[in-house]
Amino acid sequence: MRLRRALILAAILAVLVAPAARAATGPTASPATPAERRWLAIVEQLSANVADAGRDATLTGGSVQSARALLADTQTLFGSAVAYGVFSGCTQTVRDAGRPTARLRAVRDSIDVACRPLAQASDLFLGAIHGKRPQALVAAEARALAGMKLMAGAAARLAAFRKAHP
């Protein structure tokens, strides 16, 4: 009889304590929806493209002399033009991904913040190559680096969302 009473009390206690334990550890995250997975795939590819483009966009090392040499090297300049083209399309790519769910808005906002300096870098790059202005090329690289750093932070948010919502 005592064993039965102890088991009943343990069951009642478990029913009462379980919701409090869940509340203390946070709500169980629901999986990403198909729409969220599509949106994530698009912006994760954008993030990867920005990271890849960074190798061809940051060749001057902040040096005006290196920028002058780059402006004279059409083959290397072509690779940089492709990289800055990726940067210029950042905002449009996010827009084309569609409207994110409420759970993804903070992620989208961090990507939008990263796209701004990347777009500025692209504009500076175009001005640099059209006007053969090495200082503008150095400035473009600085904006690109700032945008890539912000995009890396956005990528971390993307990864955290993926982990929380498999």
SETIDO-339499 format. One record per residue (C-alpha): x, y, z; residue in one letter. Coordinates in Angstrom, 2 decimals, m for minus. Example, Ala and Ser with C-alpha at 12.3 -4.5 7.8 and 13.67 -1.06 7.14 Angstrom:
// residues 2
+---------+---------+---------+------+
!      xx !      yy !      zz ! resn !
+---------+---------+---------+------+
!   12.30 !   m4.50 !    7.80 !    a !
!   13.67 !   m1.06 !    7.14 !    s !
+---------+---------+---------+------+
// end
This chain:
// residues 166
+---------+---------+---------+------+
!      xx !      yy !      zz ! resn !
+---------+---------+---------+------+
!    0.00 !    0.00 !    0.00 !    m !
!    2.80 !    2.42 !    0.88 !    r !
!    4.59 !    1.63 !   m2.37 !    l !
!    1.45 !    2.36 !   m4.35 !    r !
!    0.96 !    5.67 !   m2.50 !    r !
!    4.62 !    6.60 !   m3.11 !    a !
!    4.28 !    5.85 !   m6.83 !    l !
!    1.11 !    7.93 !   m7.07 !    i !
!    2.79 !   10.84 !   m5.26 !    l !
!    5.83 !   10.55 !   m7.54 !    a !
!    3.59 !   10.62 !  m10.62 !    a !
!    1.71 !   13.67 !   m9.34 !    i !
!    4.97 !   15.40 !   m8.51 !    l !
!    6.32 !   14.65 !  m11.99 !    a !
!    3.21 !   16.12 !  m13.60 !    v !
!    3.50 !   19.26 !  m11.49 !    l !
!    7.26 !   19.72 !  m11.78 !    v !
!    7.71 !   18.99 !  m15.53 !    a !
!    6.10 !   22.24 !  m16.78 !    p !
!    8.20 !   24.27 !  m14.34 !    a !
!   11.35 !   22.47 !  m15.48 !    a !
!   10.50 !   23.18 !  m19.14 !    r !
!    9.87 !   26.84 !  m18.32 !    a !
!   13.23 !   27.09 !  m16.58 !    a !
!   15.10 !   25.66 !  m19.57 !    t !
!   13.10 !   27.57 !  m22.18 !    g !
!   10.45 !   26.47 !  m24.62 !    p !
!   11.09 !   23.59 !  m26.92 !    t !
!   12.01 !   25.05 !  m30.30 !    a !
!    9.83 !   23.98 !  m33.14 !    s !
!   11.55 !   22.84 !  m36.32 !    p !
!   12.08 !   25.27 !  m39.17 !    a !
!    9.18 !   25.39 !  m41.57 !    t !
!    9.70 !   24.60 !  m45.27 !    p !
!    9.45 !   28.34 !  m46.04 !    a !
!   12.06 !   29.11 !  m43.38 !    e !
!   14.37 !   26.41 !  m44.75 !    r !
!   14.08 !   27.88 !  m48.28 !    r !
!   14.79 !   31.39 !  m46.99 !    w !
!   17.73 !   30.13 !  m44.95 !    l !
!   19.20 !   28.27 !  m47.91 !    a !
!   19.17 !   31.43 !  m50.04 !    i !
!   20.75 !   33.69 !  m47.44 !    v !
!   23.27 !   31.05 !  m46.36 !    e !
!   24.40 !   30.84 !  m49.99 !    q !
!   24.65 !   34.64 !  m50.08 !    l !
!   26.77 !   34.57 !  m46.94 !    s !
!   29.07 !   31.93 !  m48.46 !    a !
!   29.32 !   33.92 !  m51.72 !    n !
!   30.28 !   37.07 !  m49.81 !    v !
!   32.96 !   35.18 !  m47.90 !    a !
!   34.33 !   33.70 !  m51.15 !    d !
!   34.24 !   37.07 !  m52.90 !    a !
!   36.23 !   38.60 !  m50.08 !    g !
!   39.40 !   36.93 !  m51.32 !    r !
!   39.22 !   38.82 !  m54.62 !    d !
!   37.97 !   42.06 !  m53.11 !    a !
!   40.71 !   42.60 !  m50.57 !    t !
!   43.92 !   42.67 !  m52.57 !    l !
!   45.32 !   46.11 !  m51.81 !    t !
!   46.01 !   45.60 !  m48.12 !    g !
!   44.98 !   49.21 !  m47.60 !    g !
!   47.89 !   50.49 !  m49.66 !    s !
!   47.42 !   53.18 !  m52.31 !    v !
!   50.50 !   51.85 !  m54.11 !    q !
!   48.98 !   48.34 !  m54.26 !    s !
!   45.71 !   49.86 !  m55.44 !    a !
!   47.52 !   51.63 !  m58.31 !    r !
!   49.11 !   48.33 !  m59.35 !    a !
!   45.73 !   46.58 !  m59.17 !    l !
!   44.09 !   49.23 !  m61.36 !    l !
!   46.74 !   48.51 !  m64.01 !    a !
!   46.32 !   44.70 !  m63.83 !    d !
!   43.17 !   43.95 !  m65.84 !    t !
!   43.20 !   40.21 !  m65.14 !    q !
!   43.22 !   40.68 !  m61.35 !    t !
!   40.85 !   43.62 !  m61.67 !    l !
!   38.35 !   41.35 !  m63.43 !    f !
!   38.29 !   38.98 !  m60.43 !    g !
!   37.78 !   41.93 !  m58.14 !    s !
!   34.94 !   43.20 !  m60.34 !    a !
!   33.17 !   39.86 !  m59.96 !    v !
!   33.61 !   40.02 !  m56.19 !    a !
!   32.23 !   43.55 !  m55.97 !    y !
!   29.36 !   42.43 !  m58.20 !    g !
!   28.43 !   39.90 !  m55.52 !    v !
!   28.51 !   42.69 !  m52.96 !    f !
!   26.30 !   44.95 !  m55.08 !    s !
!   23.63 !   42.25 !  m55.32 !    g !
!   23.47 !   41.58 !  m51.58 !    c !
!   20.35 !   43.61 !  m50.79 !    t !
!   18.50 !   42.37 !  m53.86 !    q !
!   19.30 !   38.75 !  m53.03 !    t !
!   17.84 !   39.17 !  m49.54 !    v !
!   14.78 !   40.88 !  m51.03 !    r !
!   14.38 !   38.09 !  m53.60 !    d !
!   14.53 !   35.47 !  m50.82 !    a !
!   11.11 !   36.69 !  m49.75 !    g !
!    9.65 !   37.83 !  m46.51 !    r !
!   11.12 !   35.94 !  m43.56 !    p !
!    8.97 !   34.68 !  m40.72 !    t !
!    8.89 !   36.60 !  m37.46 !    a !
!   11.46 !   34.16 !  m36.03 !    r !
!   13.90 !   35.09 !  m38.79 !    l !
!   13.48 !   38.86 !  m38.78 !    r !
!   16.44 !   39.46 !  m36.46 !    a !
!   18.59 !   37.35 !  m38.78 !    v !
!   17.34 !   39.29 !  m41.81 !    r !
!   18.04 !   42.58 !  m40.05 !    d !
!   21.65 !   41.55 !  m39.36 !    s !
!   22.08 !   40.60 !  m43.02 !    i !
!   20.57 !   43.92 !  m44.13 !    d !
!   23.09 !   45.73 !  m41.90 !    v !
!   25.92 !   43.75 !  m43.53 !    a !
!   24.66 !   44.49 !  m47.05 !    c !
!   24.89 !   48.27 !  m46.62 !    r !
!   28.69 !   48.56 !  m46.45 !    p !
!   29.00 !   45.88 !  m49.14 !    l !
!   26.85 !   47.96 !  m51.49 !    a !
!   28.90 !   51.04 !  m50.59 !    q !
!   32.07 !   49.08 !  m51.34 !    a !
!   30.71 !   48.16 !  m54.74 !    s !
!   29.90 !   51.79 !  m55.55 !    d !
!   33.37 !   52.89 !  m54.46 !    l !
!   34.95 !   50.13 !  m56.55 !    f !
!   33.07 !   51.23 !  m59.67 !    l !
!   34.16 !   54.83 !  m59.09 !    g !
!   37.74 !   53.68 !  m58.58 !    a !
!   37.99 !   51.70 !  m61.79 !    i !
!   36.19 !   54.28 !  m63.92 !    h !
!   38.24 !   57.17 !  m62.59 !    g !
!   41.48 !   55.20 !  m62.04 !    k !
!   41.38 !   56.43 !  m58.43 !    r !
!   43.49 !   54.22 !  m56.14 !    p !
!   42.27 !   56.00 !  m52.99 !    q !
!   38.70 !   55.01 !  m53.84 !    a !
!   39.84 !   51.43 !  m54.30 !    l !
!   41.41 !   51.45 !  m50.84 !    v !
!   38.17 !   52.88 !  m49.44 !    a !
!   36.18 !   50.20 !  m51.27 !    a !
!   38.30 !   47.52 !  m49.67 !    e !
!   37.79 !   49.03 !  m46.21 !    a !
!   34.00 !   49.05 !  m46.67 !    r !
!   34.13 !   45.50 !  m48.04 !    a !
!   36.03 !   44.32 !  m44.97 !    l !
!   33.50 !   46.00 !  m42.68 !    a !
!   30.61 !   44.38 !  m44.55 !    g !
!   32.25 !   40.96 !  m44.55 !    m !
!   32.79 !   41.18 !  m40.80 !    k !
!   29.11 !   42.02 !  m40.32 !    l !
!   28.13 !   39.20 !  m42.68 !    m !
!   30.19 !   36.77 !  m40.59 !    a !
!   28.14 !   37.84 !  m37.58 !    g !
!   24.94 !   37.32 !  m39.56 !    a !
!   26.19 !   33.87 !  m40.58 !    a !
!   26.63 !   33.04 !  m36.91 !    a !
!   23.01 !   34.05 !  m36.31 !    r !
!   21.96 !   31.83 !  m39.22 !    l !
!   23.84 !   28.90 !  m37.73 !    a !
!   22.31 !   29.52 !  m34.30 !    a !
!   18.82 !   29.55 !  m35.82 !    f !
!   19.55 !   26.30 !  m37.68 !    r !
!   20.75 !   24.71 !  m34.47 !    k !
!   17.74 !   25.89 !  m32.48 !    a !
!   15.25 !   24.94 !  m35.20 !    h !
!   16.51 !   21.81 !  m36.96 !    p !
+---------+---------+---------+------+
// end
